[in-house]
Amino acid sequence: ASAIRTQLVALQRADGGWGIDKDYYSNPLDTALALIALANTPEATPAAVDKAVLYITGKQNADGGWSNSAGSPSRTSVTTTVLKALKVANKHQTVSTAALAWLATKQNPDGGFGDSPSTTHDTANALQTFMAFDDLSGINSDGAASYLIARQDIDGSWDGSTYATASVVAALKRFSFPNWAVSKTLTAEPASPRDGGRVKRSEEHTSELQ
């Protein structure tokens, strides 16, 4: 993994971004994906991370979102990925308010998110983004969850896609129990119950920051 990250660092372009390959121009989506992979690793120097952040923040559109090419409309998928990258790198403070406000406008009447129409992967990623920023009050989170639940296919997947299914499962799991941890210590009352008697079991739940 270290060797792969070193190769990825070497592909960073002079403008601070990454493209789909070394011979392609930088774009916000690939740069965000690279930043997610490299943030908080020994292979990425602070200078490399700062250059990537400057590239990404410099590409934010006036409406608060991000597109993948200059002059194009902001896109839900690009914006959620960029926000995730900046959050992982702890470099989100100056741009997240406007970005989340724009992202909230991409929730559609059906409860889902997307650049019209809603999609399962955009909805799952948007829901995870708002949870990561502790900002569920800015959206109809129950509507988003209901949208996802209603679109599970008969085979158990979402859209027959591994990516969509994994994204939805992760979002719904975190939405149902966003930051609970169960202690290893379970207690029972009475401590020595008789056969057929009632037993009250207790367990401690703690809330952990994500």
C-alpha positions as CSV (number, residue, x, y, z in Angstrom):
1,A,0.0,0.0,0.0
2,S,2.9,2.4,0.8
3,A,4.4,1.9,-2.7
4,I,1.0,2.6,-4.3
5,R,0.6,5.8,-2.3
6,T,4.1,6.9,-3.3
7,Q,3.2,6.4,-6.9
8,L,0.0,8.4,-6.4
9,V,1.9,11.3,-4.8
10,A,4.2,11.3,-7.8
11,L,1.2,11.8,-10.1
12,Q,0.2,15.1,-8.5
13,R,0.4,17.8,-11.1
14,A,2.0,21.2,-10.7
15,D,-1.4,22.8,-10.0
16,G,-1.8,20.6,-7.0
17,G,-4.5,18.4,-8.5
18,W,-4.7,14.9,-10.0
19,G,-6.2,13.8,-13.3
20,I,-7.5,10.4,-14.4
21,D,-3.9,9.6,-15.5
22,K,-0.6,11.5,-15.7
23,D,-1.3,12.8,-19.2
24,Y,-4.7,14.3,-18.2
25,Y,-5.6,17.6,-16.8
26,S,-6.4,17.9,-13.1
27,N,-10.1,17.8,-12.0
28,P,-11.8,18.1,-8.6
29,L,-13.2,14.5,-8.5
30,D,-9.9,12.7,-9.1
31,T,-8.1,15.2,-6.8
32,A,-10.6,14.5,-4.1
33,L,-10.2,10.8,-4.5
34,A,-6.4,11.1,-4.3
35,L,-6.7,13.3,-1.2
36,I,-8.9,10.7,0.5
37,A,-6.3,8.0,-0.2
38,L,-3.4,10.1,0.9
39,A,-4.5,12.3,3.8
40,N,-2.9,11.4,7.1
41,T,-0.4,9.0,5.5
42,P,3.4,9.3,5.7
43,E,3.7,9.4,2.0
44,A,1.8,12.6,1.6
45,T,3.8,15.6,2.8
46,P,1.9,18.6,4.3
47,A,3.0,20.6,1.3
48,A,1.4,18.1,-1.1
49,V,-1.9,18.0,0.9
50,D,-2.0,21.8,1.1
51,K,-1.5,22.1,-2.7
52,A,-4.3,19.6,-3.3
53,V,-6.6,21.5,-0.9
54,L,-5.8,24.8,-2.6
55,Y,-6.6,23.3,-6.0
56,I,-9.9,21.9,-4.8
57,T,-11.1,25.0,-2.9
58,G,-10.1,27.1,-5.9
59,K,-12.4,25.1,-8.1
60,Q,-15.5,25.6,-5.9
61,N,-18.3,27.1,-8.0
62,A,-20.1,30.3,-7.0
63,D,-23.2,28.3,-5.9
64,G,-21.1,26.3,-3.4
65,G,-20.8,23.1,-5.3
66,W,-18.2,21.5,-7.5
67,S,-18.3,20.3,-11.1
68,N,-15.6,18.2,-12.8
69,S,-14.8,20.6,-15.5
70,A,-14.5,24.4,-15.7
71,G,-17.7,26.2,-16.5
72,S,-19.9,23.2,-15.9
73,P,-22.8,23.0,-13.4
74,S,-22.1,21.7,-9.9
75,R,-22.7,18.0,-9.5
76,T,-24.0,16.1,-6.5
77,S,-21.5,13.2,-6.9
78,V,-18.5,15.5,-7.2
79,T,-19.5,17.8,-4.4
80,T,-20.1,14.9,-1.9
81,T,-16.7,13.4,-2.8
82,V,-14.9,16.7,-2.4
83,L,-16.5,17.3,1.0
84,K,-15.5,13.9,2.1
85,A,-11.9,14.5,1.1
86,L,-11.7,17.9,2.8
87,K,-13.3,16.5,6.0
88,V,-10.7,13.6,6.0
89,A,-7.9,16.1,5.6
90,N,-9.5,18.5,8.2
91,K,-9.4,21.3,5.6
92,H,-13.2,21.9,5.2
93,Q,-13.8,24.8,7.4
94,T,-13.8,27.6,4.9
95,V,-16.0,25.9,2.2
96,S,-18.3,23.5,3.9
97,T,-21.1,25.9,4.8
98,A,-21.7,27.0,1.3
99,A,-21.2,23.5,-0.1
100,L,-23.7,21.9,2.3
101,A,-26.2,24.6,1.6
102,W,-25.9,23.9,-2.2
103,L,-26.1,20.1,-1.6
104,A,-29.3,20.5,0.4
105,T,-30.9,22.0,-2.7
106,K,-30.3,18.8,-4.6
107,Q,-32.8,16.9,-2.5
108,N,-35.8,16.1,-4.7
109,P,-39.5,15.8,-3.8
110,D,-39.2,12.0,-3.7
111,G,-36.7,12.4,-0.8
112,G,-33.7,11.3,-2.8
113,F,-30.7,13.4,-4.0
114,G,-29.4,13.8,-7.5
115,D,-29.0,16.2,-10.4
116,S,-32.6,15.2,-11.3
117,P,-33.7,12.5,-11.2
118,S,-32.6,11.2,-7.8
119,T,-30.3,8.2,-7.7
120,T,-29.5,5.7,-5.0
121,H,-25.8,6.4,-5.0
122,D,-26.2,10.2,-4.9
123,T,-28.7,9.9,-2.1
124,A,-26.5,7.5,-0.1
125,N,-23.5,9.7,-0.5
126,A,-25.4,12.9,0.3
127,L,-26.9,11.3,3.5
128,Q,-23.4,10.2,4.6
129,T,-22.0,13.6,3.9
130,F,-24.6,15.4,6.0
131,M,-24.0,12.9,8.8
132,A,-20.3,13.4,8.7
133,F,-20.8,17.1,9.1
134,D,-23.4,16.6,11.8
135,D,-25.9,18.6,9.8
136,L,-28.9,16.4,9.3
137,S,-31.2,19.2,10.3
138,G,-30.5,20.9,7.0
139,I,-32.3,18.1,5.0
140,N,-35.2,15.7,5.2
141,S,-33.1,12.8,6.4
142,D,-36.1,10.5,7.0
143,G,-37.2,11.1,3.4
144,A,-33.7,10.3,2.1
145,A,-33.6,7.0,4.1
146,S,-37.2,6.1,3.0
147,Y,-36.2,6.7,-0.6
148,L,-33.2,4.3,-0.2
149,I,-35.2,1.6,1.6
150,A,-38.0,1.7,-1.0
151,R,-35.6,1.1,-3.9
152,Q,-34.0,-2.1,-2.8
153,D,-34.2,-4.6,-5.6
154,I,-35.8,-8.1,-5.1
155,D,-32.4,-9.7,-5.1
156,G,-31.3,-7.5,-2.1
157,S,-29.1,-5.1,-4.0
158,W,-29.6,-1.6,-5.1
159,D,-29.5,-1.1,-8.9
160,G,-27.7,-4.4,-9.2
161,S,-24.5,-2.5,-8.4
162,T,-21.9,-3.4,-5.9
163,Y,-21.0,0.3,-5.5
164,A,-24.5,1.5,-5.0
165,T,-25.4,-1.3,-2.6
166,A,-22.3,-0.7,-0.5
167,S,-23.0,3.0,-0.4
168,V,-26.6,2.5,0.6
169,V,-25.9,-0.1,3.3
170,A,-23.2,2.2,4.8
171,A,-25.5,5.2,4.8
172,L,-28.5,3.3,6.3
173,K,-26.3,1.6,9.0
174,R,-24.9,4.9,10.1
175,F,-28.3,6.7,9.9
176,S,-29.9,4.1,12.1
177,F,-27.1,4.0,14.7
178,P,-24.9,6.9,13.8
179,N,-22.3,6.7,16.5
180,W,-23.2,4.1,19.1
181,A,-20.7,1.8,20.7
182,V,-21.8,-1.0,23.0
183,S,-19.7,-1.7,26.1
184,K,-18.4,-5.2,26.7
185,T,-19.9,-5.3,30.2
186,L,-23.5,-6.7,30.3
187,T,-25.4,-6.9,33.5
188,A,-28.4,-9.1,34.5
189,E,-30.9,-8.7,37.4
190,P,-31.1,-10.9,39.3
191,A,-27.4,-12.0,39.0
192,S,-28.4,-15.6,39.7
193,P,-31.9,-16.1,38.2
194,R,-34.0,-19.2,38.8
195,D,-35.2,-21.4,35.9
196,G,-38.2,-19.8,34.3
197,G,-37.8,-16.5,36.1
198,R,-37.7,-13.1,34.5
199,V,-34.3,-11.6,33.8
200,K,-33.5,-7.9,33.1
201,R,-30.4,-7.4,31.0
202,S,-28.7,-4.1,30.7
203,E,-25.9,-2.8,28.4
204,E,-24.2,0.5,28.2
205,H,-24.3,2.5,25.0
206,T,-21.8,5.3,24.4
207,S,-21.8,8.0,21.7
208,E,-18.6,8.3,19.9
209,L,-17.6,11.2,17.7
210,Q,-17.0,10.2,14.0
